[in-house]
Amino acid sequence: MSRLRSTPSKAPAKKTTRPTGRPGVYVATPKSDVYVALLGVSLGAMILATLLLTLLLNGYEFQLKA
């Protein structure tokens, strides 16, 4: 989750109109932060671990009996 900023953004909210003539709402998109990068690193680590486990089990022909 991103932390809320205490200062207003530099770009003021603009009222835009849609092609139908109704006013729209300006919503600023959230910016990525270090926590989003950590989520990407953890996803990469889980994918790599799954791949390595699959390669290890392939050496045993996926037989799990002791």
PyMOL Python script that loads the backbone (N, CA, C, O; Angstrom):
from pymol import cmd

cmd.read_pdbstr("""\
ATOM      1  N   MET A   1       0.828  -1.169   0.000  1.00  0.00           N
ATOM      2  CA  MET A   1       0.000   0.000   0.000  1.00  0.00           C
ATOM      3  C   MET A   1       0.876   1.238   0.000  1.00  0.00           C
ATOM      4  O   MET A   1       1.904   1.292   0.675  1.00  0.00           O
ATOM      5  N   SER A   2       0.470   2.187  -0.735  1.00  0.00           N
ATOM      6  CA  SER A   2       1.184   3.447  -0.746  1.00  0.00           C
ATOM      7  C   SER A   2       0.703   4.305   0.415  1.00  0.00           C
ATOM      8  O   SER A   2      -0.461   4.252   0.813  1.00  0.00           O
ATOM      9  N   ARG A   3       1.607   5.077   0.934  1.00  0.00           N
ATOM     10  CA  ARG A   3       1.225   5.988   1.999  1.00  0.00           C
ATOM     11  C   ARG A   3       0.612   7.238   1.388  1.00  0.00           C
ATOM     12  O   ARG A   3       1.004   7.666   0.303  1.00  0.00           O
ATOM     13  N   LEU A   4      -0.351   7.819   2.090  1.00  0.00           N
ATOM     14  CA  LEU A   4      -0.984   9.023   1.605  1.00  0.00           C
ATOM     15  C   LEU A   4      -0.025  10.190   1.732  1.00  0.00           C
ATOM     16  O   LEU A   4       0.728  10.288   2.702  1.00  0.00           O
ATOM     17  N   ARG A   5      -0.056  11.053   0.768  1.00  0.00           N
ATOM     18  CA  ARG A   5       0.803  12.230   0.799  1.00  0.00           C
ATOM     19  C   ARG A   5       0.060  13.367   1.497  1.00  0.00           C
ATOM     20  O   ARG A   5      -1.143  13.550   1.307  1.00  0.00           O
ATOM     21  N   SER A   6       0.797  14.127   2.308  1.00  0.00           N
ATOM     22  CA  SER A   6       0.168  15.214   3.038  1.00  0.00           C
ATOM     23  C   SER A   6       0.051  16.474   2.189  1.00  0.00           C
ATOM     24  O   SER A   6      -0.774  17.340   2.480  1.00  0.00           O
ATOM     25  N   THR A   7       0.872  16.587   1.139  1.00  0.00           N
ATOM     26  CA  THR A   7       0.803  17.763   0.281  1.00  0.00           C
ATOM     27  C   THR A   7      -0.029  17.444  -0.940  1.00  0.00           C
ATOM     28  O   THR A   7      -0.007  16.312  -1.422  1.00  0.00           O
ATOM     29  N   PRO A   8      -0.757  18.411  -1.448  1.00  0.00           N
ATOM     30  CA  PRO A   8      -1.554  18.149  -2.648  1.00  0.00           C
ATOM     31  C   PRO A   8      -0.653  17.945  -3.848  1.00  0.00           C
ATOM     32  O   PRO A   8       0.479  18.428  -3.883  1.00  0.00           O
ATOM     33  N   SER A   9      -1.166  17.229  -4.824  1.00  0.00           N
ATOM     34  CA  SER A   9      -0.379  16.979  -6.031  1.00  0.00           C
ATOM     35  C   SER A   9      -0.186  18.281  -6.800  1.00  0.00           C
ATOM     36  O   SER A   9      -0.941  19.235  -6.612  1.00  0.00           O
ATOM     37  N   LYS A  10       0.817  18.318  -7.660  1.00  0.00           N
ATOM     38  CA  LYS A  10       1.140  19.539  -8.400  1.00  0.00           C
ATOM     39  C   LYS A  10       0.084  19.857  -9.448  1.00  0.00           C
ATOM     40  O   LYS A  10      -0.184  21.025  -9.731  1.00  0.00           O
ATOM     41  N   ALA A  11      -0.513  18.826 -10.023  1.00  0.00           N
ATOM     42  CA  ALA A  11      -1.529  19.053 -11.045  1.00  0.00           C
ATOM     43  C   ALA A  11      -2.896  19.155 -10.382  1.00  0.00           C
ATOM     44  O   ALA A  11      -3.326  18.207  -9.724  1.00  0.00           O
ATOM     45  N   PRO A  12      -3.585  20.271 -10.534  1.00  0.00           N
ATOM     46  CA  PRO A  12      -4.916  20.390  -9.929  1.00  0.00           C
ATOM     47  C   PRO A  12      -5.906  19.496 -10.663  1.00  0.00           C
ATOM     48  O   PRO A  12      -5.745  19.185 -11.843  1.00  0.00           O
ATOM     49  N   ALA A  13      -6.912  19.104  -9.939  1.00  0.00           N
ATOM     50  CA  ALA A  13      -7.943  18.254 -10.543  1.00  0.00           C
ATOM     51  C   ALA A  13      -8.710  19.070 -11.568  1.00  0.00           C
ATOM     52  O   ALA A  13      -9.151  20.185 -11.291  1.00  0.00           O
ATOM     53  N   LYS A  14      -8.865  18.497 -12.759  1.00  0.00           N
ATOM     54  CA  LYS A  14      -9.559  19.189 -13.832  1.00  0.00           C
ATOM     55  C   LYS A  14     -10.888  18.505 -14.079  1.00  0.00           C
ATOM     56  O   LYS A  14     -10.997  17.281 -14.009  1.00  0.00           O
ATOM     57  N   LYS A  15     -11.867  19.288 -14.360  1.00  0.00           N
ATOM     58  CA  LYS A  15     -13.150  18.715 -14.737  1.00  0.00           C
ATOM     59  C   LYS A  15     -13.115  18.451 -16.228  1.00  0.00           C
ATOM     60  O   LYS A  15     -12.880  19.358 -17.026  1.00  0.00           O
ATOM     61  N   THR A  16     -13.346  17.226 -16.591  1.00  0.00           N
ATOM     62  CA  THR A  16     -13.353  16.863 -18.004  1.00  0.00           C
ATOM     63  C   THR A  16     -14.754  16.436 -18.385  1.00  0.00           C
ATOM     64  O   THR A  16     -15.542  16.002 -17.544  1.00  0.00           O
ATOM     65  N   THR A  17     -15.041  16.562 -19.621  1.00  0.00           N
ATOM     66  CA  THR A  17     -16.351  16.124 -20.102  1.00  0.00           C
ATOM     67  C   THR A  17     -16.158  14.912 -20.996  1.00  0.00           C
ATOM     68  O   THR A  17     -15.201  14.828 -21.766  1.00  0.00           O
ATOM     69  N   ARG A  18     -17.056  14.010 -20.880  1.00  0.00           N
ATOM     70  CA  ARG A  18     -17.051  12.822 -21.718  1.00  0.00           C
ATOM     71  C   ARG A  18     -17.750  13.156 -23.027  1.00  0.00           C
ATOM     72  O   ARG A  18     -18.411  14.189 -23.134  1.00  0.00           O
ATOM     73  N   PRO A  19     -17.607  12.294 -24.018  1.00  0.00           N
ATOM     74  CA  PRO A  19     -18.303  12.547 -25.286  1.00  0.00           C
ATOM     75  C   PRO A  19     -19.812  12.674 -25.127  1.00  0.00           C
ATOM     76  O   PRO A  19     -20.469  13.309 -25.952  1.00  0.00           O
ATOM     77  N   THR A  20     -20.371  12.074 -24.072  1.00  0.00           N
ATOM     78  CA  THR A  20     -21.817  12.166 -23.871  1.00  0.00           C
ATOM     79  C   THR A  20     -22.220  13.491 -23.247  1.00  0.00           C
ATOM     80  O   THR A  20     -23.409  13.796 -23.154  1.00  0.00           O
ATOM     81  N   GLY A  21     -21.236  14.289 -22.813  1.00  0.00           N
ATOM     82  CA  GLY A  21     -21.546  15.581 -22.234  1.00  0.00           C
ATOM     83  C   GLY A  21     -21.611  15.565 -20.713  1.00  0.00           C
ATOM     84  O   GLY A  21     -21.728  16.618 -20.087  1.00  0.00           O
ATOM     85  N   ARG A  22     -21.535  14.376 -20.112  1.00  0.00           N
ATOM     86  CA  ARG A  22     -21.573  14.312 -18.652  1.00  0.00           C
ATOM     87  C   ARG A  22     -20.188  14.606 -18.090  1.00  0.00           C
ATOM     88  O   ARG A  22     -19.193  14.210 -18.698  1.00  0.00           O
ATOM     89  N   PRO A  23     -20.090  15.280 -16.961  1.00  0.00           N
ATOM     90  CA  PRO A  23     -18.771  15.560 -16.383  1.00  0.00           C
ATOM     91  C   PRO A  23     -18.137  14.298 -15.823  1.00  0.00           C
ATOM     92  O   PRO A  23     -18.822  13.447 -15.255  1.00  0.00           O
ATOM     93  N   GLY A  24     -16.832  14.183 -15.986  1.00  0.00           N
ATOM     94  CA  GLY A  24     -16.110  13.033 -15.473  1.00  0.00           C
ATOM     95  C   GLY A  24     -15.413  13.378 -14.171  1.00  0.00           C
ATOM     96  O   GLY A  24     -15.450  14.524 -13.721  1.00  0.00           O
ATOM     97  N   VAL A  25     -14.790  12.403 -13.580  1.00  0.00           N
ATOM     98  CA  VAL A  25     -14.068  12.596 -12.329  1.00  0.00           C
ATOM     99  C   VAL A  25     -12.603  12.307 -12.573  1.00  0.00           C
ATOM    100  O   VAL A  25     -12.254  11.256 -13.110  1.00  0.00           O
ATOM    101  N   TYR A  26     -11.744  13.231 -12.185  1.00  0.00           N
ATOM    102  CA  TYR A  26     -10.303  13.046 -12.323  1.00  0.00           C
ATOM    103  C   TYR A  26      -9.796  12.259 -11.125  1.00  0.00           C
ATOM    104  O   TYR A  26      -9.942  12.693  -9.983  1.00  0.00           O
ATOM    105  N   VAL A  27      -9.202  11.104 -11.390  1.00  0.00           N
ATOM    106  CA  VAL A  27      -8.642  10.268 -10.330  1.00  0.00           C
ATOM    107  C   VAL A  27      -7.187  10.026 -10.652  1.00  0.00           C
ATOM    108  O   VAL A  27      -6.860   9.481 -11.706  1.00  0.00           O
ATOM    109  N   ALA A  28      -6.304  10.430  -9.742  1.00  0.00           N
ATOM    110  CA  ALA A  28      -4.875  10.232  -9.952  1.00  0.00           C
ATOM    111  C   ALA A  28      -4.545   8.758  -9.746  1.00  0.00           C
ATOM    112  O   ALA A  28      -5.005   8.140  -8.786  1.00  0.00           O
ATOM    113  N   THR A  29      -3.750   8.202 -10.648  1.00  0.00           N
ATOM    114  CA  THR A  29      -3.350   6.804 -10.505  1.00  0.00           C
ATOM    115  C   THR A  29      -2.271   6.692  -9.443  1.00  0.00           C
ATOM    116  O   THR A  29      -1.395   7.554  -9.373  1.00  0.00           O
ATOM    117  N   PRO A  30      -2.307   5.657  -8.616  1.00  0.00           N
ATOM    118  CA  PRO A  30      -1.287   5.511  -7.579  1.00  0.00           C
ATOM    119  C   PRO A  30       0.066   5.195  -8.191  1.00  0.00           C
ATOM    120  O   PRO A  30       0.158   4.502  -9.203  1.00  0.00           O
ATOM    121  N   LYS A  31       1.116   5.714  -7.563  1.00  0.00           N
ATOM    122  CA  LYS A  31       2.466   5.479  -8.060  1.00  0.00           C
ATOM    123  C   LYS A  31       3.073   4.281  -7.340  1.00  0.00           C
ATOM    124  O   LYS A  31       2.762   4.013  -6.179  1.00  0.00           O
ATOM    125  N   SER A  32       3.935   3.574  -8.039  1.00  0.00           N
ATOM    126  CA  SER A  32       4.609   2.426  -7.441  1.00  0.00           C
ATOM    127  C   SER A  32       5.636   2.916  -6.428  1.00  0.00           C
ATOM    128  O   SER A  32       6.201   4.001  -6.570  1.00  0.00           O
ATOM    129  N   ASP A  33       5.868   2.102  -5.407  1.00  0.00           N
ATOM    130  CA  ASP A  33       6.886   2.424  -4.425  1.00  0.00           C
ATOM    131  C   ASP A  33       7.740   1.189  -4.175  1.00  0.00           C
ATOM    132  O   ASP A  33       7.644   0.208  -4.912  1.00  0.00           O
ATOM    133  N   VAL A  34       8.565   1.230  -3.153  1.00  0.00           N
ATOM    134  CA  VAL A  34       9.513   0.145  -2.901  1.00  0.00           C
ATOM    135  C   VAL A  34       8.795  -1.159  -2.550  1.00  0.00           C
ATOM    136  O   VAL A  34       9.323  -2.241  -2.804  1.00  0.00           O
ATOM    137  N   TYR A  35       7.608  -1.068  -1.975  1.00  0.00           N
ATOM    138  CA  TYR A  35       6.884  -2.275  -1.599  1.00  0.00           C
ATOM    139  C   TYR A  35       6.373  -3.028  -2.831  1.00  0.00           C
ATOM    140  O   TYR A  35       6.293  -4.256  -2.815  1.00  0.00           O
ATOM    141  N   VAL A  36       6.036  -2.315  -3.872  1.00  0.00           N
ATOM    142  CA  VAL A  36       5.633  -2.963  -5.117  1.00  0.00           C
ATOM    143  C   VAL A  36       6.830  -3.694  -5.727  1.00  0.00           C
ATOM    144  O   VAL A  36       6.684  -4.789  -6.270  1.00  0.00           O
ATOM    145  N   ALA A  37       8.007  -3.084  -5.636  1.00  0.00           N
ATOM    146  CA  ALA A  37       9.216  -3.743  -6.135  1.00  0.00           C
ATOM    147  C   ALA A  37       9.515  -5.002  -5.321  1.00  0.00           C
ATOM    148  O   ALA A  37       9.929  -6.014  -5.886  1.00  0.00           O
ATOM    149  N   LEU A  38       9.311  -4.953  -4.013  1.00  0.00           N
ATOM    150  CA  LEU A  38       9.534  -6.141  -3.186  1.00  0.00           C
ATOM    151  C   LEU A  38       8.545  -7.255  -3.523  1.00  0.00           C
ATOM    152  O   LEU A  38       8.899  -8.432  -3.468  1.00  0.00           O
ATOM    153  N   LEU A  39       7.314  -6.894  -3.870  1.00  0.00           N
ATOM    154  CA  LEU A  39       6.354  -7.911  -4.302  1.00  0.00           C
ATOM    155  C   LEU A  39       6.817  -8.587  -5.584  1.00  0.00           C
ATOM    156  O   LEU A  39       6.646  -9.795  -5.743  1.00  0.00           O
ATOM    157  N   GLY A  40       7.399  -7.825  -6.493  1.00  0.00           N
ATOM    158  CA  GLY A  40       7.932  -8.396  -7.721  1.00  0.00           C
ATOM    159  C   GLY A  40       9.103  -9.319  -7.460  1.00  0.00           C
ATOM    160  O   GLY A  40       9.221 -10.371  -8.088  1.00  0.00           O
ATOM    161  N   VAL A  41       9.972  -8.931  -6.533  1.00  0.00           N
ATOM    162  CA  VAL A  41      11.122  -9.778  -6.178  1.00  0.00           C
ATOM    163  C   VAL A  41      10.642 -11.077  -5.552  1.00  0.00           C
ATOM    164  O   VAL A  41      11.167 -12.146  -5.867  1.00  0.00           O
ATOM    165  N   SER A  42       9.653 -11.001  -4.671  1.00  0.00           N
ATOM    166  CA  SER A  42       9.160 -12.221  -4.022  1.00  0.00           C
ATOM    167  C   SER A  42       8.446 -13.127  -5.023  1.00  0.00           C
ATOM    168  O   SER A  42       8.554 -14.350  -4.924  1.00  0.00           O
ATOM    169  N   LEU A  43       7.728 -12.562  -5.973  1.00  0.00           N
ATOM    170  CA  LEU A  43       7.094 -13.376  -7.009  1.00  0.00           C
ATOM    171  C   LEU A  43       8.145 -14.080  -7.852  1.00  0.00           C
ATOM    172  O   LEU A  43       7.997 -15.260  -8.171  1.00  0.00           O
ATOM    173  N   GLY A  44       9.201 -13.368  -8.215  1.00  0.00           N
ATOM    174  CA  GLY A  44      10.290 -13.984  -8.969  1.00  0.00           C
ATOM    175  C   GLY A  44      10.961 -15.111  -8.196  1.00  0.00           C
ATOM    176  O   GLY A  44      11.318 -16.135  -8.779  1.00  0.00           O
ATOM    177  N   ALA A  45      11.138 -14.931  -6.879  1.00  0.00           N
ATOM    178  CA  ALA A  45      11.755 -15.967  -6.058  1.00  0.00           C
ATOM    179  C   ALA A  45      10.874 -17.213  -5.984  1.00  0.00           C
ATOM    180  O   ALA A  45      11.383 -18.333  -6.014  1.00  0.00           O
ATOM    181  N   MET A  46       9.557 -17.025  -5.887  1.00  0.00           N
ATOM    182  CA  MET A  46       8.660 -18.189  -5.841  1.00  0.00           C
ATOM    183  C   MET A  46       8.639 -18.931  -7.168  1.00  0.00           C
ATOM    184  O   MET A  46       8.598 -20.161  -7.187  1.00  0.00           O
ATOM    185  N   ILE A  47       8.667 -18.203  -8.274  1.00  0.00           N
ATOM    186  CA  ILE A  47       8.699 -18.855  -9.588  1.00  0.00           C
ATOM    187  C   ILE A  47      10.006 -19.614  -9.769  1.00  0.00           C
ATOM    188  O   ILE A  47      10.005 -20.735 -10.277  1.00  0.00           O
ATOM    189  N   LEU A  48      11.117 -19.017  -9.361  1.00  0.00           N
ATOM    190  CA  LEU A  48      12.412 -19.687  -9.467  1.00  0.00           C
ATOM    191  C   LEU A  48      12.462 -20.932  -8.579  1.00  0.00           C
ATOM    192  O   LEU A  48      12.987 -21.964  -8.996  1.00  0.00           O
ATOM    193  N   ALA A  49      11.923 -20.848  -7.364  1.00  0.00           N
ATOM    194  CA  ALA A  49      11.911 -22.001  -6.470  1.00  0.00           C
ATOM    195  C   ALA A  49      11.060 -23.128  -7.042  1.00  0.00           C
ATOM    196  O   ALA A  49      11.431 -24.297  -6.935  1.00  0.00           O
ATOM    197  N   THR A  50       9.930 -22.793  -7.643  1.00  0.00           N
ATOM    198  CA  THR A  50       9.078 -23.812  -8.259  1.00  0.00           C
ATOM    199  C   THR A  50       9.790 -24.483  -9.424  1.00  0.00           C
ATOM    200  O   THR A  50       9.706 -25.700  -9.590  1.00  0.00           O
ATOM    201  N   LEU A  51      10.482 -23.700 -10.219  1.00  0.00           N
ATOM    202  CA  LEU A  51      11.226 -24.257 -11.347  1.00  0.00           C
ATOM    203  C   LEU A  51      12.347 -25.183 -10.865  1.00  0.00           C
ATOM    204  O   LEU A  51      12.536 -26.268 -11.415  1.00  0.00           O
ATOM    205  N   LEU A  52      13.080 -24.763  -9.851  1.00  0.00           N
ATOM    206  CA  LEU A  52      14.172 -25.599  -9.330  1.00  0.00           C
ATOM    207  C   LEU A  52      13.647 -26.873  -8.678  1.00  0.00           C
ATOM    208  O   LEU A  52      14.260 -27.932  -8.818  1.00  0.00           O
ATOM    209  N   LEU A  53      12.520 -26.789  -7.966  1.00  0.00           N
ATOM    210  CA  LEU A  53      11.929 -27.990  -7.372  1.00  0.00           C
ATOM    211  C   LEU A  53      11.468 -28.957  -8.454  1.00  0.00           C
ATOM    212  O   LEU A  53      11.620 -30.170  -8.312  1.00  0.00           O
ATOM    213  N   THR A  54      10.908 -28.427  -9.530  1.00  0.00           N
ATOM    214  CA  THR A  54      10.484 -29.282 -10.641  1.00  0.00           C
ATOM    215  C   THR A  54      11.678 -29.976 -11.274  1.00  0.00           C
ATOM    216  O   THR A  54      11.606 -31.161 -11.598  1.00  0.00           O
ATOM    217  N   LEU A  55      12.775 -29.251 -11.452  1.00  0.00           N
ATOM    218  CA  LEU A  55      13.978 -29.869 -12.014  1.00  0.00           C
ATOM    219  C   LEU A  55      14.551 -30.932 -11.074  1.00  0.00           C
ATOM    220  O   LEU A  55      15.033 -31.967 -11.535  1.00  0.00           O
ATOM    221  N   LEU A  56      14.503 -30.691  -9.778  1.00  0.00           N
ATOM    222  CA  LEU A  56      15.002 -31.671  -8.807  1.00  0.00           C
ATOM    223  C   LEU A  56      14.140 -32.929  -8.820  1.00  0.00           C
ATOM    224  O   LEU A  56      14.660 -34.044  -8.825  1.00  0.00           O
ATOM    225  N   LEU A  57      12.812 -32.744  -8.826  1.00  0.00           N
ATOM    226  CA  LEU A  57      11.926 -33.906  -8.851  1.00  0.00           C
ATOM    227  C   LEU A  57      12.011 -34.652 -10.181  1.00  0.00           C
ATOM    228  O   LEU A  57      11.743 -35.852 -10.230  1.00  0.00           O
ATOM    229  N   ASN A  58      12.374 -33.967 -11.246  1.00  0.00           N
ATOM    230  CA  ASN A  58      12.531 -34.624 -12.530  1.00  0.00           C
ATOM    231  C   ASN A  58      13.689 -35.626 -12.483  1.00  0.00           C
ATOM    232  O   ASN A  58      13.649 -36.644 -13.174  1.00  0.00           O
ATOM    233  N   GLY A  59      14.714 -35.352 -11.681  1.00  0.00           N
ATOM    234  CA  GLY A  59      15.822 -36.281 -11.525  1.00  0.00           C
ATOM    235  C   GLY A  59      15.395 -37.579 -10.847  1.00  0.00           C
ATOM    236  O   GLY A  59      16.006 -38.626 -11.064  1.00  0.00           O
ATOM    237  N   TYR A  60      14.357 -37.511 -10.035  1.00  0.00           N
ATOM    238  CA  TYR A  60      13.818 -38.697  -9.364  1.00  0.00           C
ATOM    239  C   TYR A  60      12.592 -39.225 -10.098  1.00  0.00           C
ATOM    240  O   TYR A  60      11.891 -40.091  -9.575  1.00  0.00           O
ATOM    241  N   GLU A  61      12.322 -38.726 -11.287  1.00  0.00           N
ATOM    242  CA  GLU A  61      11.158 -39.111 -12.090  1.00  0.00           C
ATOM    243  C   GLU A  61       9.845 -38.937 -11.342  1.00  0.00           C
ATOM    244  O   GLU A  61       8.912 -39.719 -11.529  1.00  0.00           O
ATOM    245  N   PHE A  62       9.773 -37.939 -10.516  1.00  0.00           N
ATOM    246  CA  PHE A  62       8.578 -37.558  -9.754  1.00  0.00           C
ATOM    247  C   PHE A  62       8.029 -38.668  -8.875  1.00  0.00           C
ATOM    248  O   PHE A  62       6.823 -38.732  -8.635  1.00  0.00           O
ATOM    249  N   GLN A  63       8.905 -39.543  -8.394  1.00  0.00           N
ATOM    250  CA  GLN A  63       8.502 -40.593  -7.466  1.00  0.00           C
ATOM    251  C   GLN A  63       8.791 -40.101  -6.054  1.00  0.00           C
ATOM    252  O   GLN A  63       9.940 -39.827  -5.708  1.00  0.00           O
ATOM    253  N   LEU A  64       7.745 -39.991  -5.241  1.00  0.00           N
ATOM    254  CA  LEU A  64       7.887 -39.419  -3.915  1.00  0.00           C
ATOM    255  C   LEU A  64       7.946 -40.470  -2.809  1.00  0.00           C
ATOM    256  O   LEU A  64       7.955 -40.109  -1.632  1.00  0.00           O
ATOM    257  N   LYS A  65       7.984 -41.758  -3.151  1.00  0.00           N
ATOM    258  CA  LYS A  65       8.014 -42.815  -2.125  1.00  0.00           C
ATOM    259  C   LYS A  65       9.396 -42.841  -1.469  1.00  0.00           C
ATOM    260  O   LYS A  65      10.419 -42.622  -2.117  1.00  0.00           O
ATOM    261  N   ALA A  66       9.392 -43.112  -0.183  1.00  0.00           N
ATOM    262  CA  ALA A  66      10.659 -43.165   0.555  1.00  0.00           C
ATOM    263  C   ALA A  66      11.368 -44.466   0.338  1.00  0.00           C
ATOM    264  O   ALA A  66      12.450 -44.679   0.886  1.00  0.00           O
TER     265      ALA A  66
END
""", "prot")
cmd.dss("prot")
cmd.show_as("cartoon", "prot")
cmd.util.cbc("prot")
cmd.orient("prot")
